[in-house]
Amino acid sequence: LEKAGIRFLLLRGPAVGIRHWRDPVLRPFGDLDLLVAPESFRAAKDALWNIGFRPDRVYAHLFVRGDVQLDLHREPLGIDRIRSWARLTPLRFDELWEHHESIVLEGCTVPVPAMERELAYLCFHALKHSFERLVWLWDIALAARAMDEDRWQAFLAFVRAMRLERPCFYALSYAQAHLAAPVPDAVLGEIRPRMGRIEARLFARVMRHDVPPFLAERVFSRMQPGLAAKIAFWRETIWPAYEVRAQIAGSGCVKCNFIRKRLKQAARWALDLASAPLR
C-alpha cells in the first residue's frame, strides 16, 4: 500500500500489542485491521489483489493470502453496516491520520494513530461491542499507562471535538477501577456525561461487571442528536441492512434465523427489565 502511495493506518491488534504489551506475541488477534483513506479504497483492494490476496466469500472487505487476513476499512466506525452511527461522532480517517505516528512490524515501518487518538478510538470500539472481550479493556488500561500529562490534555481536546465523552468515560472508568489503569480523576471529571437515573443505573451495572443487554445501543442512542435521529437509530438497529442481517443470522434462512435471534434478544432484554427491581 505504501508503494502505491495509499494512506493507511494499522488499528488495534498488533498495533496495540507492539506499543503497549510487554510481549506483543501475547496479544491475540485474528486479522490485521487496516484503515484506508476513503479515496484510495478501491486502489488498496487492487494493490492487495496484485500481491496475491483474495476477498473472503462472506466478508467482501476481508482479504486472505494463506494464513494472513487483512480487514480493510474505509472509515473507523462501521457506518457501512449501520448508517446512523455516522451521527454519533465526526471521527473519520483524516481525524486519525492527523498527527499519526509509526511502529515497526516485522521489520516494516507501519503508520498508526497518535497515542491519545488511539486511546479514544479503542474506547469507542470496545463500547461498540458492549465490552464483550476483556482483552479490549486490557488494551485500554495498557494504553492509559503510556499517557503523560501532555498526552492527556491532547486526549481531552480530541474527545471533546469528536463527541466521544460517553464511550471514553465508560471504558476508562472501568479500566481505572478494575484494571489499575492510571487514569487521572480530573480526566474522568472532564468527560463525565450528564446521566439521568436510568443511565446512571446502566453505568453502575457496567462497573459491577454486569453488562446489560444492548449496552452499546442504549449508550449510543443517548449520543444521537435529537428524537428523530434516535428513532432512525433504533429502527436501523432492530432491522439493519441485509448484509448485517445475514451475518447475524448465520447459515440457513436469513429472514427466519434473524427474526428468531432478534426475538431471543428481545426476550432477554424484557427479562432483564423485569428483574431490575431485584437488583
C-alpha positions in Angstrom: 0.0 0.0 0.0 2.8 2.4 0.8 4.5 1.7 -2.5 1.2 2.5 -4.2 1.0 5.9 -2.4 -2.0 4.8 -0.4 -2.5 6.3 3.0 -3.5 3.8 5.7 -3.3 3.1 9.4 -2.9 -0.1 11.3 -5.6 -0.3 14.0 -6.0 -2.4 17.2 -4.5 -6.0 17.4 -0.7 -5.9 16.7 -0.6 -2.1 16.7 -1.6 -2.2 20.4 0.4 -5.2 21.1 3.7 -3.7 19.8 3.1 -0.4 21.5 1.7 -1.4 24.9 2.0 -5.1 25.7 5.2 -6.2 27.4 5.4 -9.1 24.8 3.5 -8.4 21.6 3.2 -12.1 21.0 0.8 -12.3 24.0 -1.7 -10.0 22.3 -4.1 -12.3 20.4 -5.6 -11.3 17.1 -7.1 -13.0 14.1 -6.5 -10.4 11.4 -4.9 -7.1 10.6 -7.3 -4.2 10.6 -6.2 -1.6 8.1 -8.0 1.8 7.9 -7.6 3.1 4.4 -8.1 6.7 3.1 -11.6 6.6 1.5 -10.5 8.0 -1.8 -7.9 5.1 -2.1 -10.1 2.2 -1.0 -10.5 0.7 -4.5 -6.8 1.2 -5.2 -6.0 -0.6 -1.9 -8.1 -3.6 -2.9 -6.4 -3.7 -6.3 -3.0 -3.5 -4.7 -3.7 -6.4 -2.4 -5.1 -8.4 -5.3 -1.9 -7.8 -7.2 0.2 -9.4 -4.5 -2.0 -12.5 -4.1 -4.7 -11.5 -1.6 -8.2 -12.6 -2.4 -11.5 -11.4 -0.9 -13.3 -13.7 1.5 -16.6 -15.3 0.3 -18.7 -13.8 3.1 -16.9 -10.6 4.1 -16.1 -8.6 0.9 -13.5 -6.4 2.6 -11.6 -9.2 4.2 -8.6 -10.2 2.1 -6.8 -13.5 2.6 -3.5 -14.9 1.5 -2.5 -18.1 3.2 -2.8 -17.6 7.0 -2.7 -13.8 6.7 -6.0 -11.9 6.8 -6.3 -8.2 6.1 -9.6 -6.5 7.1 -9.9 -3.2 5.1 -12.0 -0.3 6.5 -12.7 3.0 4.7 -13.9 4.6 8.0 -13.3 3.6 11.6 -16.9 3.4 12.9 -18.7 0.8 10.8 -21.0 3.2 9.1 -21.3 1.0 6.0 -23.1 -1.5 8.3 -25.1 0.9 10.5 -25.5 4.2 8.7 -26.9 6.0 11.7 -23.6 5.6 13.5 -22.4 8.5 11.3 -24.3 10.9 13.6 -22.5 9.6 16.7 -19.2 11.3 16.1 -17.3 13.2 13.3 -14.4 10.7 13.7 -13.3 9.5 10.3 -10.0 8.6 8.6 -8.5 12.1 8.5 -9.0 12.6 12.2 -7.0 9.5 13.0 -4.4 10.2 10.3 -3.6 13.7 11.6 -0.5 13.6 13.8 -0.1 9.8 13.2 2.9 8.0 14.4 4.6 4.7 13.4 5.6 1.3 14.8 7.9 -1.4 13.4 6.1 -4.6 12.5 8.1 -7.5 11.0 10.9 -5.0 10.0 8.5 -2.7 8.3 7.5 0.8 9.5 3.8 1.0 9.7 1.6 4.1 10.4 -0.7 4.1 13.5 -2.8 6.8 15.1 -1.3 9.2 17.6 -1.4 7.6 21.0 -4.1 9.8 22.5 -6.3 9.4 19.5 -5.8 5.7 19.5 -7.0 5.6 23.1 -10.2 7.4 22.3 -10.8 5.1 19.4 -10.1 2.0 21.5 -12.7 3.2 24.0 -15.3 3.7 21.2 -14.5 0.3 19.6 -14.8 -1.6 23.0 -18.2 0.0 23.8 -19.4 -0.6 20.2 -19.1 -4.3 21.0 -20.6 -3.9 24.5 -17.3 -4.7 26.2 -17.7 -8.3 25.2 -14.0 -9.1 25.3 -11.8 -8.4 28.3 -8.7 -8.0 26.1 -10.1 -4.8 24.6 -10.4 -3.3 28.1 -6.9 -4.5 28.9 -5.7 -2.8 25.8 -7.2 0.4 27.1 -5.7 0.0 30.5 -2.2 -0.5 29.0 -2.6 2.4 26.6 -3.5 4.6 29.6 -0.3 3.7 31.3 1.7 5.1 28.3 0.0 8.5 28.6 1.7 11.6 30.2 0.2 15.0 31.1 0.5 16.4 27.6 -1.0 13.3 26.1 -4.0 13.5 28.4 -4.6 17.1 27.5 -4.4 16.3 23.8 -6.8 13.3 24.6 -9.3 15.6 26.2 -9.3 18.1 23.3 -9.7 15.3 20.8 -12.5 13.6 22.8 -14.5 16.8 23.0 -14.0 17.6 19.3 -15.1 14.1 18.4 -18.0 14.0 20.9 -16.7 10.7 22.4 -17.1 11.6 26.1 -19.6 8.7 26.8 -17.6 5.8 25.3 -14.4 7.1 26.9 -16.0 7.7 30.3 -17.5 4.2 30.4 -14.3 2.4 29.3 -11.8 4.5 31.2 -13.8 4.4 34.4 -13.9 0.6 34.3 -10.2 0.4 33.4 -9.3 2.7 36.3 -11.5 0.8 38.8 -10.7 -2.8 37.9 -7.6 -2.9 35.8 -5.3 -0.5 37.7 -5.2 2.0 34.7 -3.7 5.3 35.9 -6.4 7.5 34.5 -6.4 10.8 36.3 -9.7 11.6 38.2 -9.5 15.0 36.6 -9.7 13.4 33.2 -12.8 11.4 34.1 -14.4 14.5 35.6 -13.8 16.4 32.4 -15.5 13.8 30.2 -18.2 12.6 32.6 -21.6 12.9 30.7 -24.8 14.1 32.2 -26.7 11.0 33.2 -30.3 10.5 34.0 -31.5 8.0 36.6 -31.8 5.1 34.0 -28.3 5.7 32.5 -26.8 6.0 36.0 -28.1 2.6 36.8 -26.8 1.3 33.5 -23.3 2.6 34.2 -23.4 1.2 37.7 -24.1 -2.2 36.3 -21.1 -2.0 34.0 -18.9 -1.1 36.9 -20.1 -4.2 38.7 -19.0 -6.4 35.7 -22.7 -6.8 34.8 -23.1 -6.0 31.1 -26.7 -5.2 30.3 -28.4 -6.4 27.1 -27.9 -4.0 24.2 -25.4 -1.9 26.2 -23.8 -0.3 23.1 -27.1 0.5 21.5 -28.5 2.0 24.8 -25.5 4.2 25.2 -25.2 5.1 21.5 -28.9 6.2 21.4 -28.1 8.8 24.0 -25.4 10.2 21.7 -27.8 10.7 18.8 -28.7 14.4 18.2 -32.4 14.6 18.7 -35.5 12.5 18.8 -35.7 11.9 15.0 -32.1 10.6 15.0 -32.8 8.3 17.9 -35.8 6.8 16.2 -33.9 6.3 13.0 -31.0 4.7 15.0 -33.3 2.2 16.7 -35.1 1.4 13.5 -31.9 0.5 11.8 -30.6 -1.3 14.9 -33.6 -3.5 15.1 -33.8 -4.2 11.3 -30.4 -3.4 9.7 -29.3 -3.8 6.1 -29.5 -7.2 4.5 -25.7 -7.8 4.7 -25.8 -7.3 8.5 -28.9 -9.4 8.9 -27.2 -12.2 7.0 -24.1 -12.1 9.3 -26.3 -12.1 12.4 -28.5 -14.9 11.0 -25.6 -17.2 10.1 -26.3 -20.2 7.8 -29.7 -21.2 6.6 -32.7 -19.0 6.0 -31.6 -15.4 6.7 -35.0 -14.0 7.5 -36.1 -16.9 9.7 -32.8 -17.1 11.7 -32.5 -13.3 12.0 -36.1 -13.0 13.4 -35.5 -15.9 15.7 -32.3 -14.3 17.1 -33.9 -10.9 17.4 -36.9 -12.4 19.4 -34.4 -14.2 21.7 -32.6 -10.9 22.3 -35.9 -9.1 22.9 -36.9 -11.7 25.4 -33.6 -11.4 27.2 -34.0 -7.6 27.4 -37.5 -8.0 28.7 -36.4 -10.4 31.3 -33.6 -8.0 32.3 -36.0 -5.1 32.6 -38.4 -7.3 34.7 -35.7 -8.3 37.1 -34.5 -4.7 37.6 -36.4 -4.2 40.9 -34.5 -7.2 42.3 -31.0 -5.7 41.7 
